[in-house]
């Protein structure tokens, strides 16, 4: 059975976008998390979130992030990842996954909490490939 995920963008702030990702296998939700991305700056490399749309996602490994996910075929962009990180400064256009939101570093912006733990859980329950639909709410 195909696994599909929806990333719902819920709040855009000056330096970031906050939302939620829900992952389904058929009608059963198998995973959910909070997400943090950069704001919409025209899909520009390293300073913007990606455009809304549907993408193929595959598991990937790197020295920097260990196991994580790679979002493929993003127009005009390469190496868009779903990986751990807490702050908007931890992403150059990728998606950060976490358990909840909290202003960890007291800079006035909500961060994602327990990101490494959340990614570990995602990698345990979400398969090596899935379809991701990004929706701007």
C-alpha angles and dihedrals in degrees: 000000000000119000117223130185132196122205109200115197106210109166131025116198126181094268104024151015122234127201148127135267121211121190122201136188101198105312095336120098107223100174143007135179144161117260136206123199137162117270124267107281099159097283089289115170116264095356105060142055117247123267123268112268145097120293140178113240126198134184114258138179130215136166091243100049104017110212114002140131131277120210107216133211098018105167112250093356139092135195097020103170142184103223145141123286136121109214136052086245088064093068133067094187099316128116120256118207125208145157098246144339126268135147094249098170096037095236093133095259127100115245130197114260129216093011099161091048091048093050090049090054092046092052090051097052107024115075127241092264133030143152118256123199114194114206128185105217 
